[in-house]
Amino acid sequence: MRALIIGITASLAFGVSGAFIKPLLENGWSPTAAVAMRTVIAGLVLAPFAITALHRNWSTLWRARWRIVGMALIGVAGTQLAYFMAVQRIPVGTAILIEYLAPILLVLFAWATTRVIPKRVVLIGSGVAVIGLVLVVGPSSISGDLFGVFSAFLAAIGAATYYLIAARPSEGLPPVALAASGLLLGSLVLGTLGLIGVLPFTAAFTDMPFLGGSAPWWVPLGIVAVVGTAIAYAASIIATGMLGSRLMSFIGLLEVVFAAMFAWLALGETLGVVQLLGGVLILAGIAFVHSERPAAAEPEVLEGDHAERESAASTPG
């Protein structure tokens, strides 16, 4: 139950990003600059907690270096940049729907690599969750900008890979240290690519429309960095280690519901009966996947994913 609460908290925190980053993207900020700034701030926020958790055992960072690099390049920089690029070109609802095909990609990946057909309950949960997503985001057209659609699919692949990386054996690396190091390294990579001109890197440090009024640029950025990034990534990594990549990816679908809620609060977008029904279906899909017995699920998950769950389950507190 604690792991589920942490996972839902992560989805709630991630849901903040869309509604609060939109003022930046509409007022002179490029996706590269927005992602780089949010990740460096979030990494610095988590750094003291990471240092404390490491207990000066710096060699742990080196042993987990490839996991950190994967988290930084794919889980942080790649996924967020692809999503922001998609949002700039296609409707937000369409981008979210495409990105959150990640759980289906994980099921297909496990099917392809293990050659074991997913259990019926997993297939049912997948279908129900996707139907719920369609209802939540509403009917959106993907025509008009193929690059935007392609970017959203890249975000989906990145999100699926993120869950796999987060669920790998920790090698003694505390989850908060993985989050902090991944965020800082990801921001460094994006910042470097922006400075040398590989990616557009623009920012406007002015007041901008926010919550029906105006606010300095650092207000929405700070909310996205601390809540939507630092808390979100730390909670997500912890929950993924406890629940496994597949189940956490389905819980992550709740981000769509929370994103719609924050869009209603911050941008005045209303939720209808259809969207609420979609949220219920998403919860039902998660329940279907969660109801699968561990003994039956073992062949369907990656070996590292199963080992991480065992390790997390044996950790006190």
Beta strands, then each sheet from edge to edge (+ up, - down):
strand 1: 208-210
strand 2: 213-215
sheet 1: 1+ 2-
end
